[in-house]
Amino acid sequence: MFGGFGLYCRGIFFGIIADGGVYFKTDLSTVDSYKERGMKPFKPSAKQTLKNYYELPPEILEDEQQIAEWAEISIRL
């Protein structure tokens, strides 16, 4: 569908790994945390943007505890 890997937990699709990036599901209550760090939404093609999946910031990717916290938030959306 998008040339990447889907991330699931307890049967819930919450993230994407594609094009060297990790993207988590967002909504109006969480998207600003990504935007404030300059992160962009997932673009599976030049003509398509998935505005509810944003790339994880590098500082989050470097910290296992923060990845787990951000993942849990995405799973609950």
N, C-alpha and C positions, 0 to 999 in steps of 0.2 A: 504494500500500500504506500509506504513512504521510504523504503529502502533503509530502514534502521531496525532497531529492536524495541519492543514494547516492554515496559516495566510494570509488573503486576504484584500485588500483595493481597492475600485473602480474596482473590478473584477480582480485584479492583484494578483497572488500568489507570495508572497515575503518572507515568513518565515515558520518555522516549530517549534512546541513545542513537544518535545519527550524526554523521558528518563531523565527528570528533567532539561533539557536545552532548551534554546531558540536560534534558528539558523536563521540568515538572509541571503538572497541572496547576493552574492558577484560577482565581476568580476575583471579583471586585475587592474582596477583603484581603487578598494576598499579593496581587499583581504589583502594587507599589513597592514592595520589598525588592522586587526584581528590577523594576524600572529605575528606582533610586540608585541602583548599582550599575546602571547603564546596560542592562541585559536586554536582549531582543527576543521576540517570539520565534517559534520554530517555523522555518520556511522549507517545506518539503520540495518545492519547485519555485521557479521564478514567478509563476502566476498564482501560487497558493501560499497563504500564511495561516497558521493555526494560532490564533490570538489568545487561546487559553492554555498554551504550553510555552513556558519561558525557559531560556537557558539558565542553568545554575551559575551563580557567580564563582569565579576561581577560588576565592577564600573559603567558600562553603565546601567546594570539592576537596579541598586540602584538609578538612577536619571531619573525621568520621562521625563524631557526635552531632555536629551541625547538619551533616547530610541526613542522618537518621531523623533529626527533629524536623527538617524541611520536608522530608519524605512523608513522615507521619501527618503533617499538615495537609499535604497534597492528597494523601489517601482518604482523609476525612471529608474532602470537598464533594 
